[in-house]
Amino acid sequence: MLREKPNFLVDQRGRKGYLKKQYRTFRLHGGAYTFQVSGLGRKLKDAPPPIAAAMGEPNEVWRLYESELADFRSSVGPEYVPTPFVFPLIGKQRFGDFTSRAGQNDFRRARLRLSEGDFKFARPAQELRRFADLAQILRFPKSEECACLRNLRVNHGQFEFEIGPAPYEEVFATMNSQGLRFDVTKEQVAAAGIFWGKRGQRELSALANRLRRRYGSVTVREVLYRRCKGLPRFGEPVCSYVLGAAAVITTRDGYAVFGRRAKRIVSLNLGVNVPTSGGFRFDRRQLVSLGFPRFVEYEILREVEEEIGITGSDCSVTVLAFVREVWRAGSPEILAAVEFYGTFKELLNLMRGNQHQEQDVDLVYAISLEAARKLIREPDAGKALQPKALVTLIMLDRHLRNGLA
């Protein structure tokens, strides 16, 4: 249950618009958690209308990857709320927990190797990608190249990341379409006709029928699970794994800050989530000159400045973990904490003044860090925060418990 206390005030010039000190309370298993909710006073640019798609059941991830998810929960601590993330494996070794001194050392010493040659999909994956393009009306005319993970291994005692480029449209089609079913809807077929014409409409119907005959009435995720016998390995020619980052922001006066991603802007990771996240760009010069750890921090700071308005001189970044987001084919995700040197009020002013076009947060949610650290131990914490925010908070809690802050 939730309770809201709206209180609309005027700004210093007497203009209505800013939402100040509205509260939203989530009543969970162990008690009530109240967030301060603040508007940003800006109008976000609408995204194209969502296309109706036959998506898989949410429980599919938990059913297919039950053992991997249980291993992850056991390794971080069974007292935390379950989340659909896992640590990657290098052979039989788990890698990616940077919340201890040993983990921080692993991250700081990680090496980078650029991939040589083009990355080519296996033929079945080519058909899956084309199906996702057609069924979801994926069109990115000015797609930038993303930094994609090709391999993760130990080389002479050091962890090594191999990175190569891939266009964003390819990344979106191969990783963000995992729940897409081959049972296309009438709405999908009609939309394909509008966007792709009759030729695209016929191609979608024929491709869906062919894939359904071959694999059954299942999801893309199920097909890849069967083919790869679990989560695909980095470099297996079925997905383009863009390196991404998600960060929770803490303030000097003890708040943990989140943002609500607007439904009309984004199609993934909706709800109250981390206030900043995104994929890394492929920049050969930056990758070579900075190396892996500094490149990661550089990309996190770039996202923070674009989406929040914080510059590197206003904050510090602590990388907490490297995980795989099972929901999206095992997408690689860097989890981080951004410590803002100012107060929550000062942070809110920066966010309100930020005019960067790549923004998808319309409301800011803030709660005391102490309360946030209790919330992640609630079995029904997902009613309040999106899983990506929860797993980032879990790793921050582990970091603080290790006394490294």
C-alpha positions in Angstrom: 0.0 0.0 0.0 1.1 3.6 -0.5 0.1 6.9 0.9 0.7 10.2 -0.8 0.7 13.7 0.7 0.9 16.2 -2.2 2.0 19.7 -1.5 2.5 22.1 -4.4 4.4 25.3 -3.8 5.5 28.2 -6.0 9.1 28.9 -6.8 11.0 32.0 -5.9 9.6 34.0 -8.7 6.0 33.1 -7.8 5.6 30.6 -10.7 3.8 27.4 -10.1 5.4 24.2 -11.4 7.9 22.7 -9.0 6.6 19.8 -6.9 8.1 20.1 -3.4 7.9 17.8 -0.4 5.4 15.3 -1.8 5.7 11.9 0.1 5.1 8.4 -1.1 5.0 5.6 1.5 5.4 1.9 0.7 4.1 -0.5 3.3 6.2 -3.6 3.1 6.5 -6.8 5.1 8.6 -5.3 7.8 7.3 -1.8 8.0 6.6 1.5 6.1 9.2 3.3 4.0 8.6 6.9 3.1 10.3 8.6 0.1 10.4 12.4 -0.5 9.2 12.9 -4.1 10.2 16.0 -6.1 9.3 17.1 -9.6 11.9 18.5 -12.0 9.7 21.1 -13.6 10.5 20.1 -17.2 8.7 18.4 -20.0 10.3 15.3 -21.4 10.3 14.6 -25.1 7.8 11.8 -25.9 9.1 8.6 -27.3 7.3 6.8 -30.1 4.1 5.0 -28.9 4.7 1.5 -27.5 4.1 -1.4 -29.8 1.9 -4.2 -28.4 4.1 -7.3 -28.2 3.5 -10.8 -27.0 5.9 -11.0 -24.1 7.0 -13.9 -21.9 5.9 -14.5 -18.4 8.0 -12.7 -15.7 8.6 -16.0 -13.9 10.4 -17.5 -16.9 13.8 -16.0 -15.8 13.4 -17.4 -12.3 12.5 -20.8 -13.7 15.2 -21.1 -16.3 18.1 -19.7 -14.1 16.9 -20.9 -10.7 20.3 -22.4 -9.7 22.4 -19.4 -10.9 20.1 -16.9 -9.1 20.3 -19.0 -5.9 24.1 -19.0 -6.1 24.2 -15.3 -6.4 21.9 -14.8 -3.5 24.0 -17.2 -1.4 27.2 -15.3 -2.3 25.9 -11.8 -1.5 23.9 -12.9 1.5 20.5 -14.6 1.8 19.2 -11.8 4.0 18.8 -9.6 0.9 15.8 -9.5 -1.4 16.3 -11.8 -4.5 17.1 -9.9 -7.7 17.6 -11.2 -11.3 21.3 -10.7 -11.4 24.3 -13.1 -11.2 28.1 -12.8 -11.0 29.9 -14.0 -14.2 32.0 -17.1 -14.0 35.6 -17.4 -15.3 35.9 -21.2 -15.4 34.5 -22.1 -12.1 35.5 -18.9 -10.4 32.9 -16.2 -9.6 34.1 -12.7 -10.5 32.7 -9.3 -9.9 32.2 -8.5 -6.2 34.3 -5.4 -5.6 32.8 -4.5 -2.2 35.9 -5.8 -0.2 39.5 -4.7 -0.4 40.3 -7.8 -2.4 37.5 -7.0 -4.8 38.6 -3.4 -5.2 42.1 -4.7 -6.0 40.6 -7.0 -8.7 38.9 -4.1 -10.3 41.8 -1.7 -10.2 44.1 -4.3 -11.8 41.7 -5.4 -14.5 43.2 -5.1 -18.0 41.7 -4.2 -21.3 42.2 -5.8 -24.7 40.5 -4.6 -27.8 38.8 -7.1 -30.0 40.3 -7.8 -33.4 38.0 -8.5 -36.3 34.3 -8.1 -36.7 31.8 -9.9 -34.5 29.5 -12.1 -36.6 26.3 -13.7 -35.4 25.6 -17.4 -35.8 22.8 -17.9 -38.4 20.0 -18.8 -35.9 20.8 -15.6 -34.0 20.6 -13.5 -37.2 17.0 -14.6 -37.6 16.2 -13.9 -34.0 17.7 -10.4 -34.4 15.7 -9.7 -37.5 12.5 -11.0 -35.8 13.1 -8.6 -32.9 13.7 -5.7 -35.4 10.4 -6.3 -37.1 8.3 -7.2 -34.1 9.4 -4.3 -32.0 9.7 -1.7 -34.8 13.4 -1.1 -34.0 14.7 1.8 -36.0 17.8 3.7 -35.0 18.9 5.8 -38.0 21.8 7.5 -36.1 22.9 4.6 -34.0 26.2 5.1 -32.2 28.7 2.3 -31.5 28.5 0.7 -28.1 31.4 -0.8 -26.2 30.5 -4.6 -26.1 32.1 -7.3 -24.0 33.5 -10.1 -26.1 35.4 -12.1 -23.5 36.4 -12.1 -19.8 39.3 -14.2 -18.7 42.3 -14.5 -16.5 45.6 -13.7 -18.2 48.8 -14.1 -16.2 46.9 -13.7 -12.9 45.0 -10.6 -14.0 41.4 -10.3 -15.1 41.2 -9.2 -18.7 38.2 -7.7 -20.5 38.0 -7.9 -24.3 35.9 -5.1 -25.8 34.7 -4.5 -29.3 32.2 -2.2 -31.1 28.5 -2.9 -32.0 25.7 -0.5 -33.1 23.1 0.3 -30.5 20.3 -1.1 -32.7 22.0 -4.5 -32.7 22.5 -4.4 -29.0 18.8 -3.6 -28.4 17.6 -6.3 -30.7 19.8 -9.1 -29.2 19.6 -8.3 -25.5 16.4 -6.3 -24.8 14.0 -8.6 -26.6 14.4 -11.7 -24.5 10.8 -12.0 -23.5 9.6 -11.6 -27.0 7.4 -14.5 -28.2 7.0 -15.9 -31.6 3.2 -15.7 -31.3 2.9 -12.3 -32.8 -0.2 -10.3 -32.1 -2.5 -8.6 -34.6 -1.3 -5.3 -33.2 2.3 -6.2 -34.0 1.4 -7.2 -37.6 -0.6 -4.0 -38.1 2.2 -1.9 -36.7 4.7 -3.6 -39.0 2.6 -2.7 -41.9 2.5 1.0 -40.9 6.3 1.2 -40.2 7.7 -1.3 -42.7 5.0 -1.5 -45.4 3.4 -4.6 -46.7 6.7 -6.2 -47.5 7.8 -5.9 -43.9 4.4 -7.1 -42.7 4.7 -10.3 -44.8 8.3 -10.8 -43.7 7.3 -10.6 -40.0 4.5 -13.1 -40.4 6.6 -15.6 -42.4 9.5 -15.3 -40.0 7.3 -15.7 -36.9 5.7 -18.9 -38.5 9.1 -20.3 -39.3 10.5 -19.7 -35.9 7.4 -21.1 -34.2 7.6 -24.3 -36.3 11.3 -24.7 -35.4 11.2 -23.8 -31.7 7.6 -23.9 -30.6 5.5 -21.1 -29.0 8.3 -19.9 -26.8 10.4 -16.8 -26.2 13.7 -15.7 -27.6 15.1 -16.2 -24.1 14.0 -19.9 -24.1 15.7 -20.5 -27.5 19.0 -19.0 -26.4 18.8 -21.0 -23.2 18.4 -24.2 -25.1 21.2 -23.4 -27.6 23.7 -22.2 -25.0 22.7 -24.5 -22.2 22.3 -21.6 -19.9 23.4 -18.0 -20.1 25.4 -17.4 -23.2 29.1 -16.9 -22.7 30.6 -13.5 -23.5 31.7 -13.8 -27.1 29.2 -16.5 -28.0 27.8 -15.3 -31.4 24.2 -14.8 -30.3 24.2 -11.4 -28.5 26.0 -8.1 -28.4 26.8 -7.5 -24.8 27.1 -3.7 -24.3 28.9 -2.8 -21.1 26.5 -0.7 -19.0 26.5 1.0 -15.6 24.0 1.8 -12.9 24.6 4.0 -10.0 22.8 5.1 -6.9 23.6 8.6 -5.6 24.1 9.5 -2.0 24.3 13.0 -0.6 26.2 14.7 2.2 23.1 14.9 4.4 22.5 11.2 4.3 20.0 10.6 1.5 20.0 7.8 -1.1 18.5 9.2 -4.4 16.5 7.5 -7.1 14.5 8.5 -10.1 11.2 7.4 -11.7 11.7 6.6 -15.3 8.8 7.9 -17.3 6.7 5.3 -19.1 6.3 7.4 -22.3 10.1 7.7 -22.6 11.5 4.3 -22.0 10.4 0.7 -22.4 12.8 -1.1 -20.0 13.6 -0.8 -16.3 10.5 1.2 -15.5 9.5 2.5 -12.1 11.5 3.9 -9.3 15.1 3.0 -10.3 18.6 4.3 -10.1 18.8 7.9 -11.1 21.5 7.3 -13.7 22.4 4.4 -15.9 23.4 3.7 -19.5 25.6 1.9 -22.0 29.2 2.7 -22.6 30.3 4.2 -25.9 33.0 2.6 -28.0 35.8 5.1 -28.2 39.0 3.4 -29.2 41.3 6.3 -28.2 39.7 6.6 -24.7 39.8 2.8 -24.2 43.5 2.6 -25.1 44.6 5.7 -23.2 42.6 5.2 -20.0 42.6 1.4 -19.6 39.6 -0.5 -18.2 39.2 0.8 -14.7 39.5 4.5 -15.6 37.4 4.0 -18.7 34.6 2.7 -16.6 34.8 5.6 -14.2 35.0 8.1 -17.1 31.8 6.6 -18.7 30.0 6.7 -15.3 30.9 10.3 -14.8 29.8 11.1 -18.4 26.4 9.5 -17.8 26.0 11.4 -14.4 26.8 14.7 -16.0 24.4 14.2 -18.9 21.5 12.8 -16.9 21.9 14.6 -13.5 24.1 17.6 -14.1 26.8 16.7 -11.7 30.4 17.2 -12.8 33.4 15.1 -11.7 34.5 17.8 -9.3 31.2 17.6 -7.4 31.3 13.9 -6.6 33.3 10.7 -6.2 32.6 7.3 -7.9 33.1 3.9 -6.2 32.7 0.9 -8.4 30.9 -1.8 -6.4 30.4 -4.8 -8.6 30.3 -6.4 -12.0 27.2 -8.4 -12.6 25.0 -10.0 -15.4 21.4 -8.9 -15.7 19.7 -12.2 -16.3 16.5 -10.5 -17.5 18.3 -9.2 -20.6 20.3 -12.2 -21.7 23.0 -11.8 -19.1 23.8 -8.2 -20.0 27.0 -7.0 -18.3 26.4 -4.3 -15.8 28.8 -2.2 -13.6 27.2 -1.2 -10.3 28.5 2.0 -8.6 27.9 4.5 -5.9 28.2 8.2 -6.7 28.8 10.3 -3.5 27.6 13.8 -4.1 29.5 16.3 -2.0 26.5 18.6 -1.5 23.0 18.2 0.1 20.0 16.6 -1.4 18.5 20.1 -2.0 21.6 21.2 -3.9 21.4 18.0 -6.0 17.8 18.6 -6.8 18.6 22.1 -8.0 21.3 20.7 -10.3 18.8 18.2 -11.7 16.2 20.8 -12.3 18.7 23.0 -14.1 20.0 20.2 -16.3 18.9 20.7 -19.9 20.6 17.7 -21.5 18.3 16.0 -24.1 19.0 12.4 -23.0 16.8 12.4 -19.9 14.1 9.9 -18.9 13.6 10.7 -15.2 10.5 12.8 -14.4 10.4 12.5 -10.6 13.1 12.2 -8.0 12.7 9.9 -5.0 14.9 10.3 -1.9 15.0 8.3 1.3 17.5 8.2 4.1 20.4 5.9 3.3 19.8 4.2 6.7 16.2 3.4 5.7 17.3 2.3 2.2 19.8 -0.2 3.7 16.9 -1.7 5.7 14.6 -1.8 2.7 16.8 -4.2 0.7 16.2 -6.9 3.5 12.5 -6.8 2.9 11.3 -9.9 0.9 8.8 -7.6 -1.0 11.2 -4.7 -1.6 10.4 -4.9 -5.3 7.1 -3.1 -4.6 9.1 0.0 -3.8 12.3 -0.1 -6.1 13.1 -1.7 -9.4 15.5 -4.7 -9.3 18.4 -2.7 -10.7 18.1 -0.2 -7.9 17.8 -3.0 -5.4 20.9 -4.9 -6.5 23.0 -1.7 -6.6 21.9 -0.9 -3.0 22.7 -4.4 -1.9 26.3 -4.0 -3.2 26.6 -0.6 -1.6 25.4 -2.0 1.7 28.1 -4.7 1.5 30.7 -2.1 0.7 29.7 0.0 3.8 29.6 -3.1 6.0 33.2 -3.9 4.9 34.2 -0.5 6.3 35.6 0.8 3.0 33.5 4.0 2.8 
